[in-house]
Amino acid sequence: MRAATKVLDATAVDGLRRLGGQEFLVEMIDLFLEHGPQRLEAIQSGMSEHDATLVHRSAHSLKSTAGNLGGRVVQGLAQEIEALAADGELEQAAPLVERMVTAFDELRAHLERERSRTS
């Protein structure tokens, strides 16, 4: 459970559940699971195309959505990538993008488990 805390902030998940119930939480998770991979792919595409604007915009969006769901590791990495892209420092962002791919997969697994929970 300790690793889950690092990947997924349970207080954020519980807050969403309290705000709108399990159905609302599931809807938020579904939106993230639908759009999150697209944003991650856009970051990777921007990196390979040396498009700092695309990386910046996509990282900003992923930062926000991951943060809303309590995905603190993904949120933090996206924030760092966003800042580096804003400064045109894509080379420095490359290792962070690799770490984010792994963190995103871990977050997705935790959110899928959370999605299937009943309150």
Backbone as JSON, one array per atom type, in Angstrom:
{
  "sequence": "MRAATKVLDATAVDGLRRLGGQEFLVEMIDLFLEHGPQRLEAIQSGMSEHDATLVHRSAHSLKSTAGNLGGRVVQGLAQEIEALAADGELEQAAPLVERMVTAFDELRAHLERERSRTS",
  "N": [[0.82, -1.2, 0.0], [2.06, 1.17, 0.52], [3.52, 1.94, -1.79], [1.4, 2.52, -3.46], [0.46, 4.85, -2.35], [2.43, 6.67, -3.05], [2.11, 6.82, -5.82], [-0.61, 7.31, -6.19], [-2.6, 9.61, -4.66], [-4.56, 9.01, -2.09], [-6.26, 10.67, -0.66], [-7.11, 12.61, -2.44], [-8.6, 11.08, -4.22], [-10.59, 10.14, -2.48], [-11.73, 12.59, -1.86], [-12.89, 13.35, -4.32], [-14.73, 11.3, -4.5], [-16.35, 11.87, -2.29], [-17.29, 14.32, -3.12], [-18.88, 13.82, -5.43], [-19.78, 11.22, -5.38], [-19.39, 7.64, -6.07], [-20.02, 7.19, -8.75], [-19.43, 9.65, -9.99], [-16.66, 9.75, -9.49], [-15.83, 7.53, -10.98], [-16.5, 8.46, -13.53], [-14.7, 10.61, -13.78], [-12.27, 9.22, -13.66], [-12.56, 7.62, -15.94], [-12.51, 9.6, -17.94], [-9.89, 10.51, -17.63], [-8.5, 8.13, -18.25], [-9.21, 7.88, -20.87], [-8.3, 10.25, -22.16], [-5.78, 10.81, -21.11], [-3.69, 9.01, -22.11], [-3.53, 9.98, -24.73], [-2.55, 12.54, -24.33], [-0.07, 11.95, -23.22], [1.09, 10.63, -25.4], [1.18, 12.8, -27.14], [3.08, 14.39, -25.88], [5.32, 12.74, -26.16], [5.47, 12.67, -28.95], [5.89, 15.38, -29.48], [8.4, 15.61, -28.34], [9.96, 13.96, -30.02], [9.69, 15.35, -32.37], [10.86, 17.71, -31.77], [9.28, 19.79, -30.8], [8.65, 22.15, -28.82], [6.46, 23.65, -28.03], [4.23, 21.95, -28.34], [4.95, 19.95, -26.51], [4.98, 21.45, -24.14], [2.27, 22.37, -23.95], [0.86, 19.92, -23.88], [1.96, 18.66, -21.63], [1.18, 20.46, -19.67], [-1.61, 20.12, -19.69], [-1.81, 17.39, -18.99], [-0.65, 17.48, -16.48], [-2.57, 18.89, -15.01], [-4.9, 17.23, -15.16], [-3.97, 14.82, -14.05], [-3.29, 15.71, -11.54], [-5.8, 16.44, -10.48], [-6.89, 13.96, -10.0], [-5.23, 12.94, -8.11], [-2.81, 11.9, -8.9], [0.1, 12.21, -8.1], [2.84, 11.76, -8.73], [2.92, 11.65, -11.55], [1.83, 14.17, -12.0], [3.83, 15.85, -10.88], [6.08, 15.22, -12.5], [5.08, 16.01, -14.99], [4.82, 18.72, -14.52], [7.5, 19.5, -14.25], [8.43, 18.84, -16.81], [6.84, 20.53, -18.35], [7.83, 23.07, -17.54], [10.5, 22.9, -18.42], [10.07, 22.62, -21.18], [8.89, 25.06, -21.71], [11.09, 26.67, -21.49], [12.47, 25.79, -23.64], [14.11, 23.61, -23.31], [14.3, 20.81, -24.21], [16.02, 18.62, -24.34], [16.84, 18.21, -21.73], [14.44, 17.45, -20.69], [13.93, 14.95, -21.68], [14.75, 12.52, -20.14], [12.91, 12.76, -18.09], [10.49, 12.43, -19.37], [10.66, 9.75, -20.07], [10.57, 8.63, -17.49], [8.02, 9.46, -16.84], [6.38, 7.92, -18.48], [6.52, 5.38, -17.3], [5.54, 6.03, -14.74], [3.0, 6.9, -15.44], [1.83, 4.52, -16.4], [1.77, 3.07, -14.01], [0.07, 4.7, -12.5], [-2.26, 4.49, -14.05], [-2.91, 1.78, -13.62], [-3.48, 1.81, -10.86], [-5.65, 3.57, -10.84], [-7.49, 2.15, -12.37], [-8.0, 0.02, -10.64], [-9.12, 1.48, -8.55], [-11.34, 2.43, -9.82], [-12.92, 0.19, -10.06], [-13.7, -0.29, -7.5], [-16.23, -0.42, -5.0], [-18.25, 1.84, -3.21]],
  "CA": [[0.0, 0.0, 0.0], [2.92, 2.34, 0.56], [3.8, 2.34, -3.17], [0.19, 3.12, -4.01], [0.38, 6.21, -1.84], [3.33, 7.49, -3.85], [1.57, 6.95, -7.17], [-1.97, 7.84, -6.15], [-2.96, 10.24, -3.4], [-5.9, 8.52, -1.73], [-7.12, 11.75, -0.16], [-7.72, 13.25, -3.62], [-9.63, 10.15, -4.7], [-11.69, 10.19, -1.52], [-12.37, 13.89, -2.01], [-13.76, 13.28, -5.49], [-15.83, 10.4, -4.16], [-17.25, 12.62, -1.41], [-17.88, 15.41, -3.9], [-19.93, 13.41, -6.36], [-20.11, 9.79, -5.28], [-18.58, 6.7, -6.84], [-20.3, 7.39, -10.19], [-18.64, 10.81, -10.42], [-15.26, 9.34, -9.49], [-15.64, 6.65, -12.14], [-16.53, 9.31, -14.72], [-13.43, 11.34, -13.82], [-11.24, 8.24, -14.0], [-12.77, 7.26, -17.35], [-12.02, 10.71, -18.77], [-8.43, 10.47, -17.58], [-8.02, 6.95, -18.96], [-9.45, 8.11, -22.3], [-7.53, 11.37, -22.7], [-4.4, 10.81, -20.61], [-2.74, 8.41, -23.05], [-3.37, 10.88, -25.88], [-1.66, 13.64, -23.91], [1.26, 11.38, -23.09], [1.58, 10.42, -26.76], [1.49, 14.12, -27.7], [4.36, 14.79, -25.29], [6.36, 11.95, -26.81], [5.54, 13.14, -30.32], [6.54, 16.68, -29.43], [9.82, 15.39, -28.06], [10.63, 13.43, -31.21], [9.64, 16.39, -33.41], [11.49, 18.9, -31.2], [8.21, 20.8, -30.77], [8.52, 22.53, -27.41], [5.1, 24.15, -27.78], [3.38, 20.77, -28.16], [5.33, 19.33, -25.25], [4.52, 22.34, -23.07], [0.8, 22.34, -23.89], [0.4, 18.58, -23.49], [2.39, 18.44, -20.24], [0.31, 21.3, -18.83], [-2.91, 19.46, -19.61], [-1.66, 16.14, -18.23], [-0.39, 17.89, -15.09], [-3.83, 19.26, -14.38], [-5.82, 16.11, -15.0], [-3.39, 13.87, -13.09], [-3.4, 16.33, -10.22], [-7.19, 16.36, -10.01], [-7.16, 12.6, -9.55], [-4.29, 12.53, -7.08], [-1.63, 11.27, -9.5], [1.13, 13.18, -7.74], [4.1, 11.54, -9.43], [2.71, 12.12, -12.92], [1.65, 15.62, -11.92], [5.13, 16.47, -10.65], [6.91, 15.07, -13.69], [4.5, 16.86, -16.03], [5.15, 20.1, -14.17], [8.91, 19.71, -14.6], [8.53, 18.81, -18.28], [6.21, 21.77, -18.82], [8.75, 24.17, -17.31], [11.64, 22.74, -19.33], [9.6, 22.9, -22.54], [8.69, 26.52, -21.8], [12.42, 27.24, -21.66], [13.09, 25.19, -24.82], [15.13, 22.65, -22.85], [13.74, 19.48, -24.42], [17.02, 17.58, -24.05], [16.78, 17.94, -20.29], [13.14, 16.85, -20.38], [13.85, 13.58, -22.2], [14.7, 11.47, -19.12], [11.67, 12.9, -17.32], [9.41, 11.83, -20.17], [10.8, 8.29, -19.89], [10.06, 8.31, -16.15], [6.59, 9.68, -16.81], [5.73, 6.77, -19.12], [6.41, 4.35, -16.26], [4.64, 6.54, -13.69], [1.65, 6.92, -16.0], [1.33, 3.14, -16.41], [1.47, 2.72, -12.62], [-1.13, 5.45, -12.13], [-3.39, 3.89, -14.75], [-3.26, 0.54, -12.92], [-4.12, 2.17, -9.59], [-6.96, 4.16, -11.12], [-8.38, 1.08, -12.81], [-8.42, -0.67, -9.42], [-9.99, 2.4, -7.82], [-12.57, 2.5, -10.6], [-13.73, -1.0, -9.83], [-14.12, -0.32, -6.09], [-17.56, 0.08, -4.66], [-18.18, 2.61, -1.96]],
  "C": [[0.86, 1.25, 0.0], [3.25, 2.84, -0.85], [2.59, 3.01, -3.8], [0.05, 4.56, -3.57], [1.27, 7.14, -2.65], [2.75, 7.78, -5.22], [0.23, 7.66, -7.15], [-2.28, 8.35, -4.75], [-4.41, 9.88, -3.06], [-6.82, 9.63, -1.24], [-7.79, 12.49, -1.32], [-8.85, 12.38, -4.16], [-10.84, 10.19, -3.77], [-12.45, 11.51, -1.61], [-13.32, 13.92, -3.21], [-14.98, 12.4, -5.22], [-16.84, 11.11, -3.26], [-17.99, 13.72, -2.17], [-19.05, 14.95, -4.75], [-20.32, 11.95, -6.32], [-19.22, 8.95, -6.18], [-18.8, 6.89, -8.34], [-19.49, 8.56, -10.75], [-17.16, 10.46, -10.5], [-14.96, 8.48, -10.71], [-15.63, 7.48, -13.44], [-15.22, 10.08, -14.87], [-12.28, 10.41, -14.22], [-11.35, 7.86, -15.48], [-12.24, 8.35, -18.29], [-10.49, 10.73, -18.8], [-7.88, 9.3, -18.39], [-8.23, 7.08, -20.47], [-8.48, 9.15, -22.86], [-6.07, 11.39, -22.25], [-3.4, 10.19, -21.56], [-2.51, 9.29, -24.29], [-2.42, 12.02, -25.53], [-0.22, 13.15, -23.76], [1.87, 11.14, -24.47], [1.95, 11.75, -27.42], [2.82, 14.64, -27.15], [5.49, 14.04, -25.99], [6.55, 12.39, -28.27], [6.25, 14.49, -30.39], [8.03, 16.56, -29.17], [10.54, 14.92, -29.32], [10.65, 14.45, -32.35], [10.31, 17.69, -32.97], [10.52, 20.09, -31.2], [7.93, 21.15, -29.31], [7.12, 23.02, -27.07], [4.14, 22.99, -27.53], [3.68, 20.08, -26.83], [4.79, 20.16, -24.08], [3.02, 22.24, -22.88], [0.29, 20.99, -23.38], [0.78, 18.26, -22.05], [1.52, 19.24, -19.29], [-1.04, 20.62, -18.62], [-2.84, 18.19, -18.77], [-1.41, 16.44, -16.76], [-1.7, 18.16, -14.37], [-4.74, 18.06, -14.14], [-5.28, 15.07, -14.02], [-3.51, 14.42, -11.68], [-4.79, 16.24, -9.65], [-7.52, 14.99, -9.45], [-6.18, 12.11, -8.49], [-3.07, 11.81, -7.62], [-0.42, 12.17, -9.32], [2.45, 12.99, -8.47], [3.99, 12.03, -10.87], [2.57, 13.63, -12.94], [3.0, 16.33, -11.78], [6.05, 16.38, -11.86], [6.39, 15.96, -14.81], [4.84, 18.33, -15.78], [6.6, 20.43, -14.55], [9.09, 19.75, -16.11], [7.95, 20.09, -18.88], [7.18, 22.95, -18.68], [9.96, 24.09, -18.25], [11.25, 23.06, -20.76], [9.39, 24.4, -22.74], [10.02, 27.23, -22.02], [13.15, 26.68, -22.89], [14.15, 24.16, -24.51], [14.63, 21.21, -23.0], [14.73, 18.36, -24.13], [16.99, 17.2, -22.57], [15.48, 17.26, -19.89], [13.07, 15.38, -20.77], [13.84, 12.5, -21.12], [13.43, 11.55, -18.25], [10.49, 12.3, -18.06], [9.47, 10.31, -20.04], [10.25, 7.87, -18.53], [8.55, 8.47, -16.11], [5.83, 8.52, -17.46], [5.51, 5.67, -18.08], [5.42, 4.78, -15.18], [3.2, 6.55, -14.19], [1.04, 5.52, -16.0], [0.96, 2.69, -15.0], [0.19, 3.43, -12.16], [-2.37, 4.85, -12.78], [-3.85, 2.61, -14.03], [-3.98, 0.84, -11.6], [-5.51, 2.75, -9.82], [-7.96, 3.12, -11.6], [-8.88, 0.27, -11.61], [-9.42, 0.2, -8.64], [-11.36, 2.48, -8.51], [-13.5, 1.34, -10.3], [-14.22, -1.14, -8.38], [-15.57, 0.13, -5.97], [-17.47, 0.8, -3.33], [-19.14, 2.08, -0.93]]
}
